Amino acid sequence: MPKPAADQLTPAASAATPDCTPAVVPSRCDRPTANWWLKPAAAASRFSRAQGASVETGGGSIAVHHCGGKVKTSTGGGSVELGDIAGPVDVDTGGGSIRVNWAKGHVHAETGGGGIELFGVPSAQVETGAGPIVVKLVNTGGERRDSEFETSAGDITVYIASDVALNVRASVDLASGHRITSEFPDIQVHSEGDWASKTISAEGKLNGGGPTLKVHTTTGDISFKRAQ
């Protein structure tokens, strides 16, 4: 697995920075969480950690394949890909796609423009300026909070595990040519207005109700599906 070169990786300017030599990505540090600043010239950061990590780059992609704690990443413009994360996740990119393959804790993911995919998360706050959103909600054993998925232009697909309890609210503002579909009979879909000013909304309780899930797109389709 490639690792950042010494001239591409410097410690983050933070009092919490561990005393680690940044010649390569350290395999362990003296403190629970490691902080790194990646220079914009670094095309990507790819590494694994047994504990928490905070990674920031002015412009470039970030990939964390494994982490045993909380992960926080920020890039001025580039994609972010996270693998097996045993804690909460906070991801922010000025423009680029975001993908989280699994996270035990609550996920916050925001991009100025690009698709967002979260597979195997308990709850999430997700926002993209323009692009599709795909989220698979499961019980990971971590904390479950209220969730909100929002895009200005794009489809939103939500996969929900059979044992996940939710109060669901969904809406499409400019719904002409778009729709809300659900594989769950308890989610009821309603429409208002004529063709030119049509809006669609949906609501319902799954497994008796639980944390609130709000799903909103200005223009696009919304789908609720059963997770396999």
N, C-alpha and C positions, 0 to 999 in steps of 0.2 A: 504494500500500500504506500503510495507516494506521500511524503511529508514536506512541509514548507522548508525552504532553505533558510540558513541562518540570517541572511540579509532581508528576508521577507517576514520575519517574526520577531517582535520585540515585546517586552512586558507592557501591559496596559498601565497607563498613568493613574494608579490607584493605590491608596494606602493599604488596601487589602491584597495587593499583589504578592503571591508567594515568592520565596527566594528560590527560583528555579532558573537554571541556565537555559536560555532559549535557542541554543544551537539547533536543537531539534525539538519537536513537541515532547515535553517531559512525560514519562510514564507514571510518575507519582510526584506529589509535592508535599511540603510540610504542613499545609493548611487544607481545610476541607474543599475549598473552591479555588480554582485557578482562573486567572484573568489574562487574556491575550489581546494585543492590538495587532492586526494584520495590515501591513502597508498596502495602499491601493494597487501597487504593482503585483501583489500576490494574486494570481488568478483564482486560487482556491485554497481553502484550508481543509485538509482531510486528516482526521485523527480520531482516536478513541481514548476515553478516560474512564477510570473506575469511580471517580467522584464528580462533583459539580463543575461546571465550566461556564465562563463568560467570554464570548468572542466578538470582536468588532473589527470591521474593515471599512475603509472609505469608499471602496468600490471593488467588487469581486464576489465570487461565489464562496459559500461556506458549506462544509459537510461534516457532520459529527455522527459517526457510525454507532457509537455506544457511549453511554454515560450513566453512572450509578446515582446521579442526583439531579438537581435543577440545571437546566441549560438556558442561557440567555444569549441571543445572537442579534447583531445589528450590522447591516451593510447599506451603504449609500446607493448601491445599484448592483444587483446580482441575485442569483438564485440561492436558496437555502434548502438543504436536504438533511434531515435528522433521522437516525435509525432507531435503535432500542434505547429509550430514555426512561430511566426509573424514577422520574420526578416530574415536576411541572416544567412547562416550556414557555418562553417568551421570545417571539421571532418578529423582527421588523426589517423590511427592506424597502428602499425607495422605489424600486421597480424591478420585479423579477418574480419567478414562481417560488412557491413554498411547498415542501412535501415533508410530512412527518409520518413515518411508518408505524410507530407505536410509542405511546407515552403514558405512563401510569398516572400522572397528575394533570391538572387543568392546563389547557393550551391557549395562549394568546398569539394570534398570527395576523399580521397586517402587512399589506403591500400596496404601493401606489398604483400598480398595474401588473396583473399576472394571475395565473391560476393558483388555487390553493387546494391541496389534497391532504387530508388527515385521516389516517387509517388506524383504528384502534385507540380511541381516546375517550375518557369519561365525560368530558365537557369542554367547551371551547368558546372563545370570543374571536370571530373571524371577520375580516373586512378586506376587500380589494376594491380599488378604484374602478377596475374593469377587468372582468375575467370570470371563468367558471369556478365554482366551489364544490368539492366533494368531501363529505365527512362521514366516517363510520363511527357511531357511538356505541361503546361497549362498557361493561362493568369491569374495570381493571383492578379494583381493590383500592384505588386512590380516591381522593376527594372529588365529589361531583357538585358542581355549581350550576347556576343558570347559564344558558348558552345563547349566543346570538351570531347568526351568519348573515352577512350583508354584502351585496355587490351592486354597483350602479348599472352594470350591463353584463349579463351572463346568466347561465343556468346554475341552479343549485340542486344537488342531489344529496339526500341524507339517508344513510343506511343505519337502521336501528336494530340492535340485538333484542331478542325476545324477552329478556329479563330487565330491560331498561325502562324505568318509570319516568314519564314526562308529561308536562302540560305543553301542548304544541300550539303555536300561533304563527301563521304564515301569510304573506301578502305579496301581490304583484301590482305595482302602480300603473304601468302602461301595459295592460293585459291583452290588447287586441293582437290576435295571432299567437298568444301564449296561454299556458294552462298550469294548474296545480293538479298533480295526480298522487294517489296514495294507495298503497297495498294494505293499509290499516283501516278497517271499517269505522273505527272510532274517531278518525279524523274526517270531519265534514267540510266540504268545499262549497263556497258561496260566491256568486258573482253579482256585480252591480253596474249600472250604466249601460249605454248603448255601445255600438262597435267603436265609435271614435273616442269614448271616454270610459271604456270598460276597466274595472278593477276586479281583482279576484282575491279572496281571502280564505283561510282555512283555520280550523281550530279543533282541538279534541284532547282527551286524556288517554294516555297509554299506561296500562297496568295500574290503574287507579290514580294516576297523576303523580307528579314529583316536581323536580326543578323545572323552570320554564325554559322552553326552547323557542326563540324568535327567529324566523327566517324571512328575509326580505330581499327582493330584487326590484329595481326600477323597471327593467325590461328583460324578460327571460322566463324560462320555465322553472318550476319547483317540483321535485319528485321526492316522495317518502317511500323507501323500500325496506323490505325485511333483510337484515344482515344474515348471510349464510355462514 
